[in-house]
C-alpha cells in the first residue's frame, strides 16, 4: 500500500491529519512536478493509501475517489472547499497554497500543473 503524507512534518501534518480523521478534509492538492521528481505514478480511483503521521506511522487508511489534473489557476472552489482547511473563498485558498509552496521553495504560477485528489476515510488506525 502506498502512503499519503499531508503537508510538511510537524504541526501542519498533525492539523491536516486531524481534519481527515474528523471527516472534514476529503481532498488534497499536490504539485505534478513532485510526482515527476519522485518518479511516482498518480494515484487512481479506488486505490487505498496509508495516511502517515509525523513518525511515519499509519494513522488511517483513505481511498481515492477522484484524481484530476489542473493548473493552479484552474482549481475549482468545490475542490478547494473539500480540503476542509477553513478557507472562505477560492482567493483565500490560492493565497494559502501559494504561501505554503513558496515557503518550501517551490513557487507556483497560474499555469503550474497540480494533482487534485479526492478521498474518503476508510479506517483509522
DRENPA-3360 file (N, C-alpha, C; in nm, 2 decimals, always signed):
BEGIN
1 = XXXXXXXX = +0.09/-0.12/+0.00/+0.00/+0.00/+0.00/+0.09/+0.12/+0.00 ~ +0.06/+0.21/-0.09/+0.14/+0.34/-0.10/+0.09/+0.43/+0.02 ~ +0.17/+0.53/+0.04/+0.14/+0.62/+0.16/+0.10/+0.76/+0.11 ~ +0.03/+0.83/+0.19/+0.00/+0.97/+0.17/+0.05/+1.05/+0.29 ~ +0.13/+1.15/+0.27/+0.18/+1.24/+0.37/+0.13/+1.38/+0.34 ~ +0.05/+1.43/+0.43/-0.01/+1.56/+0.40/+0.08/+1.67/+0.46 ~ +0.09/+1.78/+0.39/+0.17/+1.90/+0.43/+0.31/+1.86/+0.46 ~ +0.37/+1.94/+0.56/+0.50/+1.91/+0.60/+0.50/+1.86/+0.74;
9 = XXXXXXXX = +0.60/+1.78/+0.78/+0.61/+1.72/+0.91/+0.60/+1.83/+1.02 ~ +0.53/+1.79/+1.13/+0.52/+1.88/+1.24/+0.37/+1.92/+1.26 ~ +0.35/+2.04/+1.31/+0.21/+2.08/+1.34/+0.12/+2.08/+1.22 ~ +0.17/+2.12/+1.10/+0.09/+2.12/+0.98/+0.03/+1.98/+0.95 ~ +0.12/+1.88/+0.95/+0.07/+1.74/+0.93/-0.03/+1.70/+1.04 ~ +0.00/+1.73/+1.16/-0.09/+1.69/+1.27/-0.23/+1.75/+1.25 ~ -0.23/+1.88/+1.21/-0.36/+1.95/+1.19/-0.43/+1.89/+1.07 ~ -0.36/+1.87/+0.96/-0.43/+1.81/+0.84/-0.48/+1.67/+0.87;
17 = XXXXXXXX = -0.40/+1.59/+0.93/-0.45/+1.45/+0.96/-0.57/+1.46/+1.06 ~ -0.57/+1.55/+1.15/-0.69/+1.56/+1.24/-0.81/+1.59/+1.16 ~ -0.80/+1.68/+1.06/-0.91/+1.71/+0.97/-0.96/+1.59/+0.90 ~ -0.87/+1.51/+0.85/-0.91/+1.39/+0.78/-0.99/+1.29/+0.88 ~ -0.93/+1.27/+0.99/-0.99/+1.18/+1.09/-1.13/+1.23/+1.14 ~ -1.15/+1.36/+1.14/-1.28/+1.42/+1.18/-1.38/+1.42/+1.06 ~ -1.33/+1.38/+0.94/-1.42/+1.38/+0.83/-1.44/+1.51/+0.75 ~ -1.36/+1.61/+0.79/-1.37/+1.75/+0.73/-1.29/+1.76/+0.61;
25 = XXXXXXXX = -1.18/+1.69/+0.60/-1.09/+1.70/+0.49/-1.10/+1.58/+0.40 ~ -1.15/+1.60/+0.27/-1.17/+1.49/+0.18/-1.10/+1.52/+0.05 ~ -1.01/+1.61/+0.05/-0.93/+1.64/-0.07/-0.79/+1.70/-0.03 ~ -0.70/+1.69/-0.13/-0.57/+1.75/-0.11/-0.52/+1.78/-0.25 ~ -0.42/+1.86/-0.26/-0.36/+1.91/-0.38/-0.21/+1.90/-0.38 ~ -0.15/+1.84/-0.48/+0.00/+1.83/-0.49/+0.05/+1.89/-0.62 ~ +0.18/+1.91/-0.62/+0.25/+1.96/-0.74/+0.28/+1.84/-0.83 ~ +0.24/+1.84/-0.96/+0.27/+1.74/-1.05/+0.42/+1.72/-1.06;
33 = XXXXXXXX = +0.50/+1.83/-1.05/+0.64/+1.82/-1.06/+0.70/+1.73/-0.95 ~ +0.64/+1.72/-0.83/+0.69/+1.63/-0.73/+0.67/+1.48/-0.77 ~ +0.56/+1.45/-0.84/+0.54/+1.31/-0.89/+0.65/+1.28/-0.99 ~ +0.68/+1.37/-1.08/+0.78/+1.35/-1.18/+0.92/+1.33/-1.11 ~ +0.95/+1.42/-1.02/+1.08/+1.42/-0.95/+1.10/+1.29/-0.87 ~ +0.99/+1.24/-0.81/+1.00/+1.11/-0.73/+0.97/+0.99/-0.82 ~ +0.95/+1.01/-0.95/+0.92/+0.90/-1.05/+0.80/+0.82/-0.99 ~ +0.70/+0.88/-0.94/+0.59/+0.81/-0.88/+0.46/+0.83/-0.97;
41 = XXXXXXXX = +0.39/+0.72/-0.99/+0.27/+0.73/-1.07/+0.16/+0.80/-0.99 ~ +0.06/+0.85/-1.06/-0.05/+0.92/-1.00/-0.14/+0.81/-0.93 ~ -0.20/+0.86/-0.82/-0.30/+0.77/-0.76/-0.41/+0.74/-0.86 ~ -0.49/+0.64/-0.83/-0.61/+0.61/-0.91/-0.73/+0.58/-0.83 ~ -0.85/+0.61/-0.89/-0.97/+0.59/-0.82/-0.98/+0.44/-0.77 ~ -1.02/+0.43/-0.64/-1.03/+0.30/-0.58/-0.90/+0.26/-0.50 ~ -0.79/+0.33/-0.53/-0.66/+0.29/-0.46/-0.67/+0.33/-0.31 ~ -0.62/+0.25/-0.23/-0.62/+0.28/-0.08/-0.48/+0.32/-0.05;
49 = XXXXXXXX = -0.47/+0.42/+0.04/-0.34/+0.47/+0.08/-0.33/+0.48/+0.23 ~ -0.21/+0.45/+0.28/-0.19/+0.47/+0.43/-0.16/+0.62/+0.46 ~ -0.24/+0.68/+0.54/-0.22/+0.82/+0.58/-0.12/+0.82/+0.69 ~ +0.00/+0.88/+0.67/+0.11/+0.87/+0.77/+0.11/+0.99/+0.86 ~ +0.15/+0.97/+0.98/+0.17/+1.07/+1.08/+0.32/+1.12/+1.08 ~ +0.35/+1.20/+1.17/+0.49/+1.26/+1.18/+0.60/+1.16/+1.19 ~ +0.57/+1.05/+1.26/+0.67/+0.94/+1.28/+0.67/+0.84/+1.18 ~ +0.59/+0.86/+1.07/+0.59/+0.76/+0.96/+0.49/+0.65/+0.99;
57 = XXXXXXXX = +0.42/+0.66/+1.10/+0.32/+0.56/+1.14/+0.19/+0.58/+1.07 ~ +0.12/+0.47/+1.04/-0.01/+0.48/+0.97/-0.12/+0.53/+1.07 ~ -0.18/+0.64/+1.04/-0.29/+0.69/+1.13/-0.43/+0.66/+1.08 ~ -0.43/+0.63/+0.95/-0.56/+0.59/+0.89/-0.54/+0.54/+0.75 ~ -0.64/+0.48/+0.69/-0.64/+0.44/+0.55/-0.75/+0.52/+0.48 ~ -0.71/+0.58/+0.37/-0.81/+0.65/+0.28/-0.82/+0.58/+0.15 ~ -0.93/+0.60/+0.08/-0.95/+0.55/-0.05/-0.97/+0.67/-0.15 ~ -0.90/+0.66/-0.26/-0.90/+0.77/-0.36/-1.04/+0.76/-0.43;
65 = XXXXXXXX = -1.11/+0.87/-0.44/-1.24/+0.87/-0.50/-1.24/+0.96/-0.63 ~ -1.13/+1.03/-0.65/-1.11/+1.11/-0.77/-0.97/+1.17/-0.79 ~ -0.93/+1.17/-0.91/-0.80/+1.23/-0.94/-0.82/+1.32/-1.06 ~ -0.77/+1.45/-1.05/-0.79/+1.54/-1.16/-0.66/+1.62/-1.17 ~ -0.61/+1.64/-1.30/-0.50/+1.73/-1.32/-0.56/+1.87/-1.36 ~ -0.50/+1.97/-1.30/-0.55/+2.11/-1.32/-0.43/+2.20/-1.30 ~ -0.44/+2.32/-1.36/-0.33/+2.42/-1.33/-0.38/+2.49/-1.20 ~ -0.28/+2.56/-1.14/-0.31/+2.63/-1.02/-0.43/+2.72/-1.04;
73 = XXXXXXXX = -0.43/+2.79/-1.15/-0.54/+2.89/-1.18/-0.67/+2.82/-1.21 ~ -0.68/+2.69/-1.24/-0.80/+2.62/-1.27/-0.87/+2.55/-1.16 ~ -0.80/+2.54/-1.04/-0.86/+2.46/-0.93/-1.00/+2.52/-0.90 ~ -1.10/+2.44/-0.89/-1.23/+2.48/-0.86/-1.26/+2.50/-0.72 ~ -1.35/+2.58/-0.68/-1.39/+2.61/-0.54/-1.44/+2.48/-0.48 ~ -1.51/+2.39/-0.55/-1.56/+2.27/-0.49/-1.44/+2.19/-0.44 ~ -1.33/+2.18/-0.51/-1.21/+2.11/-0.47/-1.15/+2.18/-0.35 ~ -1.13/+2.31/-0.36/-1.06/+2.38/-0.25/-1.14/+2.37/-0.12;
81 = XXXXXXXX = -1.27/+2.38/-0.13/-1.36/+2.37/-0.01/-1.34/+2.23/+0.05 ~ -1.33/+2.12/-0.03/-1.32/+1.99/+0.02/-1.19/+1.96/+0.09 ~ -1.10/+2.05/+0.08/-0.97/+2.04/+0.15/-1.00/+2.06/+0.30 ~ -1.11/+2.12/+0.33/-1.15/+2.13/+0.47/-1.06/+2.21/+0.57 ~ -0.99/+2.31/+0.51/-0.89/+2.38/+0.59/-0.95/+2.52/+0.64 ~ -1.07/+2.54/+0.61/-1.14/+2.67/+0.66/-1.13/+2.79/+0.57 ~ -1.08/+2.77/+0.45/-1.08/+2.88/+0.35/-1.22/+2.92/+0.32 ~ -1.24/+3.05/+0.32/-1.37/+3.11/+0.29/-1.40/+3.14/+0.14;
89 = XXXXXXXX = -1.29/+3.14/+0.06/-1.30/+3.17/-0.08/-1.19/+3.10/-0.16 ~ -1.21/+3.10/-0.29/-1.10/+3.04/-0.37/-0.98/+3.13/-0.36 ~ -0.99/+3.26/-0.35/-0.88/+3.35/-0.34/-0.80/+3.32/-0.21 ~ -0.87/+3.30/-0.10/-0.81/+3.26/+0.02/-0.73/+3.13/+0.01 ~ -0.79/+3.03/-0.06/-0.73/+2.90/-0.08/-0.60/+2.92/-0.16 ~ -0.61/+3.00/-0.27/-0.49/+3.02/-0.35/-0.38/+3.09/-0.28 ~ -0.42/+3.19/-0.20/-0.31/+3.27/-0.12/-0.24/+3.17/-0.02 ~ -0.32/+3.09/+0.05/-0.26/+3.00/+0.14/-0.17/+2.89/+0.08;
97 = XXXXXXXX = -0.22/+2.84/-0.03/-0.14/+2.74/-0.10/-0.01/+2.80/-0.17 ~ -0.03/+2.92/-0.23/+0.08/+2.99/-0.29/+0.19/+3.01/-0.18 ~ +0.15/+3.06/-0.06/+0.24/+3.08/+0.05/+0.31/+2.95/+0.10 ~ +0.23/+2.84/+0.11/+0.29/+2.72/+0.15/+0.39/+2.67/+0.05 ~ +0.36/+2.67/-0.08/+0.46/+2.62/-0.17/+0.58/+2.71/-0.18 ~ +0.56/+2.84/-0.17/+0.68/+2.93/-0.17/+0.76/+2.91/-0.05 ~ +0.70/+2.88/+0.06/+0.77/+2.85/+0.19/+0.86/+2.73/+0.18 ~ +0.82/+2.63/+0.10/+0.91/+2.51/+0.08/+1.00/+2.52/-0.04;
105 = XXXXXXXX = +1.00/+2.64/-0.10/+1.09/+2.66/-0.21/+1.04/+2.62/-0.35 ~ +0.91/+2.61/-0.36/+0.85/+2.58/-0.49/+0.74/+2.68/-0.53 ~ +0.78/+2.80/-0.57/+0.67/+2.90/-0.60/+0.59/+2.85/-0.72 ~ +0.46/+2.88/-0.72/+0.37/+2.84/-0.82/+0.32/+2.96/-0.90 ~ +0.28/+2.94/-1.03/+0.22/+3.04/-1.12/+0.08/+2.99/-1.15 ~ +0.01/+3.07/-1.22/-0.13/+3.03/-1.26/-0.13/+2.90/-1.34 ~ -0.02/+2.88/-1.42/-0.02/+2.76/-1.51/+0.06/+2.64/-1.45 ~ +0.10/+2.65/-1.32/+0.17/+2.54/-1.26/+0.07/+2.42/-1.25;
113 = XXXXXXXX = +0.12/+2.30/-1.31/+0.03/+2.18/-1.30/+0.02/+2.12/-1.17 ~ -0.10/+2.08/-1.13/-0.13/+2.03/-1.00/-0.20/+1.89/-1.01 ~ -0.20/+1.81/-0.91/-0.28/+1.69/-0.90/-0.38/+1.71/-0.78 ~ -0.50/+1.71/-0.82/-0.61/+1.73/-0.72/-0.67/+1.59/-0.69 ~ -0.66/+1.55/-0.56/-0.70/+1.42/-0.52/-0.83/+1.44/-0.43 ~ -0.92/+1.35/-0.45/-1.04/+1.34/-0.36/-1.03/+1.20/-0.29 ~ -1.07/+1.20/-0.17/-1.06/+1.07/-0.10/-1.17/+1.06/+0.01 ~ -1.18/+0.94/+0.06/-1.27/+0.92/+0.18/-1.20/+0.84/+0.28;
121 = XXXXX = -1.23/+0.86/+0.40/-1.17/+0.79/+0.52/-1.23/+0.65/+0.52 ~ -1.14/+0.55/+0.52/-1.19/+0.41/+0.52/-1.18/+0.36/+0.67 ~ -1.07/+0.38/+0.73/-1.05/+0.33/+0.87/-0.94/+0.42/+0.93 ~ -0.95/+0.43/+1.06/-0.85/+0.50/+1.14/-0.77/+0.39/+1.22 ~ -0.64/+0.42/+1.24/-0.56/+0.31/+1.30/-0.58/+0.30/+1.45;
% end
